[in-house]
Amino acid sequence: MKRGTEEMVGEKLLFTPGPLTTSLTVKQAMLKDYGSRDLHFVKIVQDIRNDLLKLADVSKEEGYETVLMQGSGTFGVESVISSAIGPDDKLLVVINGVYGERIAKMAAIHHIKSHTLMFEENEWPDTTAVRDELMKGGYTHLAMIHSETTTGIINPLEPIGHLAEEYHCTFIVDAMSSFGAVPIDLKKCKIDFLISSSNKCIEGVPGFSFVICKKDLLQKCEGQARTLSLDLYAQWKGLENDGQFRFTPPTHSLVAFHQALAELEKEGGIEARAARYRKNHEFLKLGMRDMSFKLYLPEEKQGYIISTYLYPASPRFNFKTFYEMLNDRGFIIYPGKLTKANCFRIGNIGHIFGGDIDELLMAVAEVKREMGF
Ligand SMILES: *Cc1c(COP(=O)(O)O)cnc(C)c1O
């Protein structure tokens, strides 16, 4: 697709992990105001919940439910962590990046019994170490990140999910930056709670997160929430009873998401979106390699959602300047968050295509020349 001029007036392309560049039609969906009790709007919310189950390839008949929660992705994760884990339960958090650490912080704030298992940011969690920890006993819940956006590493879900099942732990997966573009088999991976948000691979705008989970476990959350607004069970009950959010719904974000879901289906679903993002990632990788930029992760661990690049060794390189010069040219990249290496990140997701990657690469080449590194 060629970007039309009217679509791009004054707009910058976002190569970030979200918010992302969205299509003109997704943005246009927001040009209407809806009252929260408007029947058309209530139907849209219901459609979104059904479509999400379909997208996850699970059904109500198989015992799955969806809950939409106001706020960004973190709110959705916190709603699960603070609602699903009881006072006598114990959580194991498997960590290899800042988003895993964020879950551990939530557990601490809510005084949830928990233990963290830390792995290097460029390593997959070691299943033997996870098993050894679970064998110590007492664990009821296990949480981990699928696509750790800190680096772009995609963590294998299936082996950890099987360990969770073997040790009778509820498996909580933050699939924020993967759901919609990386195939996930919830049943095979034994996922009990999966969390993602409106503004990542489904290419909606920010405003809410969603949880796809087992109904029996959701019912067990009743009365367990540690906050009023993030009570996952109460939110579900509200949506089930009258199709309403308990508090002001992000109406514009929801109608945009409804449109984004239709566009995802039109593109060919998760497989087709995965193929486009993979191509974006490949183009970027080859172009950046030609300019001597080095990826932080070894190739087999680098996912196609977001790519992490090490700072060039040249003293002429300065990230702030690099960022601003790209920004001046209409391209937004993302700073790094690694504990052990200086890096920056380039997202491959959103309504961006091979031609956009080409344009970004040309801008990077120009900036590189001007900065002289
Ligand atoms: C984006 C993201 C989140 C949520 O971050 P918000 O800033 O709250 O949207 C959580 N986990 C992962 C892995 C993410 O990529």
The ligand as a Gaussian input file, in Angstrom:
#p B3LYP/6-31G(d) Opt

LIG

0 1
 C        3.412000      -2.478000      26.050000
 C        3.626000      -3.555000      27.034000
 C        2.964000      -3.561000      28.281000
 C        2.015000      -2.475000      28.704000
 O        2.591000      -1.253000      28.730000
 P        1.659000       0.041000      28.793000
 O        2.643000       1.153000      28.774000
 O        0.870000      -0.037000      30.020000
 O        0.812000      -0.022000      27.573000
 C        3.127000      -4.640000      29.102000
 N        3.915000      -5.663000      28.767000
 C        4.573000      -5.710000      27.591000
 C        5.409000      -6.895000      27.279000
 C        4.457000      -4.647000      26.697000
 O        5.109000      -4.690000      25.527000

